[in-house]
Amino acid sequence: MAMLTPDLLAPLLNVSSINFFVRHGGTVMAILYLIWSSQLRPSPRSWRFAFLTLNLYAAAVGLFDFVFGTNYLYLRNKPASQSLLDTMGAWPLYILTADLLALIMFVLMAVPFREHWARNRSAGV
């Protein structure tokens, strides 16, 4: 979501904005490279672990936000600029909606690997 509707504090062609896209896009590209090069393959339970880890991380960030008055992950309020969160309702509904959307995305991202998992399971690997 950060790549589709970024909350940039500087103009688009500023060092800060370019750094934002390099870091976020680089993370996505690194994961895709590891999967496409077969250096990393998710297991059948990977999406569950990733979803649980995301929610534990969000809980920790939410506690940090509460204690220090910050707004990381936009858990306290939506960004000032337009974002996908605007379509997901008011606080705290948009957090639950985004979590449900994340769950759906994690399940969908696991679909291409089901054949691989079934083949390994039948081969006894």
Secondary structure, DSSP 8 states (H G I E B T S, - for coil): -TTTS---SS-TTSHHHHHHHHHHHHHHHHHHHHHHTTS----TTHHHHHHHHHHHHHHHHHHHHHHHT--GGG-SS--SS--GGGGG-STTHHHHHHHHHHHHHHHHHHGGGHHHHHHHHHHT-
